[in-house]
């Protein structure tokens, strides 16, 4: 790629991100040299002007898109040039194209394709007939066509000649880049997507009933609705059609008085007018065919793809944001924990982990049917807690969770001296981990069923360290995650995991290979080598000792060292986020202040009295010095919040125990664009619709809540049959009165109308049914 192209890409990205070109150029150079986003964001602030990890991820993604576009541009130019059809004007248009769609529009007439009807017609010598009728509509089509009849060329009569000429013009119209661009914009800006139920699919596809008679402006359709529509179509329940603005505005069933706006644009582009000349009606019919048979279908497919891509991008962004919140949720810390994986017939699996997460004992108890060994189970938990000084009990939130929660409550009541605390944790993905290669390597002699209990215990101690062992897609905090591009989803989630791990830092002497593999610069192989080296030689005494690990070269060390912690090593800085390359800065601070490193660390008042600019040099600027002083003030600080537990209400264990108006405490399990799901301890998450998250208008639920948050909610509506719970976080809201005449559901948007934005505070009697319907949609995508 030329320097001019690279400069153009840099300028485009800078404009897109709203930053300076110099910032982008520095970041691109470092990425090309193999630097990781976490390393650049943390340790190269001077070079990038302080771009954070989110900006750098966006930059990296945009860089890939624009470079792909440049490669495609070069390929298109080469192809057209080889055909001998590249003119200076066309080359200029291709050079100026700023989107992939525009590039493909320009290339369309020159694209190698299967023999079309238009090509066959040209081979039969019918292009002069098409040109004649287009340029001189006074010609009588049948008479003009008679001169082109040639049985040897497959043109049997005038009708065949006219059909061939029409195919040539239709293809010409459909391959005009300027026309396509204008029609594309018209449909995107004003087109309406219409959905109807497929014949005979109403009962089978009842979950898509909101879309059986639905229409909405194409570009206004939110991500979750778009993905629901596409899922309905993929399951052959829904039929989707894109209407141009003028057609969508007409009353249903009415007939247009003349050609629509799209046909009129085609006609204007090629100078076709109805002046009652001999060929005018034939040309008008050609325009109609070109629109309906070629252009509309082409643009409909393309814009449906654009809508899907935008919807997937938003869904992936939601999943990534939720995953980040979950990974960075509060750890219980280094405290012994009892993990309980609830079950009924097969028993409750028990695993005890010590303060470091090491498994010290496992068991299986049978408090529930059919054995009903309640007393023995209470005694077993109390014995394990006392034996291993465990103060925490983590309970998986699956089947028999509340029954097991009641069991632990009984233990707490009978043995207050144990000072036990209990917490219900999500077990999403625990079964995936239990059967994984990572779990098999970690616990080769432990039964698969008990590995789940270990994972549950460790999730409470350190959610990040445990959840990195699971494919992020299996954690289940997304919105329609199975309907989106799995490669893009995986790439986005892997980036989130990497950013979270590096934001927290990793203790190299206790971390698993799975956790180490997420550290910037370390591959899975190098991470295993670190663990094997540690097992053979004992704990690392310093960061510098990592250089002895096989395949951990200078570049990997540079990228990883700042995120790895050596606690209790020979150099106290090794336990901080200060990068080894910046130790000379600390040495200058020590020399200037006369205080040794040990005395500096943690002396907040003294450190705040220092001026960062006093320690700046040619290599390390003020941003880096500020970070170093911040680390000395609070070395190895954890960005995660303080650990808290949720208290589910006693006696509320199933949906049958819920009553409208109840106020409960719960934990947010998932956040989507239309609201938040909250676990209130009844085996079924409730939905707080976006309109019920706060007293003020909320545009994005993530502004108010995130997964892991503990919230107070009020029950608005309970639908046991459909397993729906409508909740509100606005304590002034009142449950809607039950209606006996018809089931509650959210009405489909009215024909021709866009859904209104939610009002800051809708009437109290309007919430329940709409919330429940929104819940139904959401459950369809989980």
ABEGO torsion letter per residue (X at the ends): XBAAAAAAAAAAAAAAAGBBAAAAAAAAAAAAAGBBAAAAAAAAAAAAGGBBAAAAAAAAAAAAAAAAAAAAAAAAAAAAAAAGABBAAAAAAAAABABAAAAAAAAAAABBBBBBAAAAAAAAGAAAAAAAAAABAABBAAAAAAAABBAAAGBABAAAAAAAAAAAAAAAAAABAAAAAAAAAAAAAABBBBBBBBBGAAAAAAAAAAAABBBBBAAABBAAAAAAAAAAAAAGABBBBBBBAAAAABBBGBBBABBBAAAAAAAAAAGBBBAGBAAAAAAAAAAAAAAAAAAAAAAAAAAAAAAAAAAAAAAAAAAAAAAAAAAABBBAEBBBBBBBBBBBAAEBBBBBBBAAGBBABBBBBBABOAAGBAAAAAAAAAAAAAAAGBABBBBBABBGAAAAAAAAAAAAAABAAAGBBBBBBBABGAAAAAABAAAAAABAABBAAAAAAAAAAAAAABAAAAAAABBAAAAGABBGAAABBAAAAAAAAAAAAAAAAAAAEBBAAABBAAAAAABBGBBAAAAAAAAAAAAAAEBBABAAAAAABBGBBAAAAAAAAAABBBBGBABAAAABABBAAAAAAAAAAAAAAGBBAAAABGBAAAAAABBAAAABBAABBAAAAAAAAAAAABBGBBABBBBBBBBBBBGBABAAABBBGBBBBBBBABBBAAEBBBBAGAGBBBBBBAAAABABBBABAAAABBBGBBBBBBBABBBAAAGBBBBBABAABBBBBBBAABBBBBBBBBBGBBBBBBBABBBAAAAAAAAAAAAAAAAAAX
